[in-house]
Amino acid sequence: MLAPSFSALRIRADVVLCSSSGWAHGTKTEGRKVVYCHAPARWLYQGGRYLGQRAGLGTVSSERSLFPSHVDLLQRSARTTALRLLGPSLRRWDQRAAGSADRYLTNSRIMADTIREVYGLEAEVLPPPPALSPGGPERQVEGLEPGYFLCIARLLPYKNVNVIAEAVGRVPGARLVIVGDGPARSEVENVAGPRVRFLGQVDDATLRWLYRNSIALVSASFEDYGLTPLEAARFGRPSVVLRSGGFLDTVIGGQTGTFFTMPMADDVANALDGTANRRWDEDQLKAHAEKFSIASFKRRIQQIVAEEAAMN
């Protein structure tokens, strides 16, 4: 098991930076330990999201959306049984591992709230930078005219891509391009009209072209961190997103995007229509994205490591 493996790992350094969403924070260190927690182990604390609402596995109350299960009944039953048996001991290990850190960092305010609830720790919010640079090569999608809404998501039920596809059908003339694939694709295809195009997985060059030639990015899922709106903003494009989770940290309503309150087709359609019928300041969008730059992230990490090293 990974828990005892990481518990047995000992690192000799003045400062150790652990990037963790389940195991790495259990590493033993001789110097100061800084943990960048992307999320407390979801399968331990958000069982309802991943194994179904009735799994009874300690779902964190800050998850305020509906998260239908995306595994079949037999898999869900086996995993639920395993976690009911192992969950209490793993949570005790996880709590001890979290408490061994000298400093906690995380990616968004919603995750800081979750860390406070799960571990009783205060975490500094240090948003990670978007990885896709607008300066690289671009590859046009054959037969696709500019002026579409863009959805980038794994096709899983809780991503609510079916809601977006349905909403586009209610906006006259609107088109939708979906990037990503997954087990819920058939569900999305069932509600998608002729103005929805599925591209599956694409490379970075194609993704750059898609961002640059879109009207806006759209997402209707609860996200721990709103990364794709920052990528869209780097290309001068706004976002249409659910007013929840990590999007609250990366989208400014009316300036870099439009919020809708519920993942329902009518709400999404109204937000899409409003976004398409207003002018957006590309320079303002790009300036917003720059606040989340790699340089800013590296600079703060280096400051934190220096501060911790001085305490040895």
C-alpha positions, 0 to 999 in steps of 0.5 A: 500500500502507498500509505506505509510506503510513503511513511517509510520514505525519509528525505534529508533536506533543509526544506522539502516541498511535497505536492500531494493529493493523497500520499506525498504529505506522509513523507518523513523529513529531517528539515521543514516540510511544506505541503502543496495540497491540491485536494485532500484525498477525494476517495477518502473525503468525497466518496459521494462524488466518486462512488455515488451519493449514498456511499456514506464515506465521509463526503466533505460538506463544502461540496454543494453540487450533485455528483452522480456516480460514473462507475458501474454498479459492481465496481461501485459496490466493490470500491465502497466495501473496500473503503468502508473497511480501510477508510477509518485507518487510512483517514487516521494516517492521513490526519497524522500526515497532514499534521506533520507539515510545517506549512500548508499551501493550496490552489483555491479558496474552496480547497482552503475551506476544505483543508480547514474542515478536514484537517483543521489547518490554515492553508495559504492560497497559491493558485497554480499557473495555466500551462498552455502558452498562447505563443506556440504553434497552432493547427486549424480544425478542418471545416470549423468556422470561428465563432463557437463556444468551447467546452473542454472537459472529460465526459463524466456525469458530474461535468454536466456537459450534457447540460451545456449541449442542451443549452446551446440548442436553446440559443439561436445560431450558437455552436459548441465544440467539445474537447475531451472524451469519457464514459458519458459521451453517449449521454451528451450525444443523445441531447446534442443537436447538429450545432454541436461538434465533438473533437475528442482529445486534441494536441496543444497546437489544435487547442491554441487555435480553438481557444483563439477562434472561440467566442468563450469557454463554457463549463458547468461543473464544480471544479476545485480550481478553475484552470481553463478560464485562465487559459481562455483569458490568455487568448483574450477570451471570456468564460461562462461558468458555474458560480461555484468552486474554483471558478470563483478564484479565477473568473471576475463576473462582468470583466473576465466572464459570466456566471450562472447559478445552477447547472441547468440548461435555461440558466446556461443558455441565458449566460451564453446569450448574454456573453455572445452579445457583449464586447469584452476587453481582450487586454483586460482578460490577458492582464487578469491571466498574467496575475496567475503567471508561472513567474509569479507562482515560482517567485512565491514558492521561492519566498516560502522555501527561503522563509522555511529554510531560515527557521531551521 
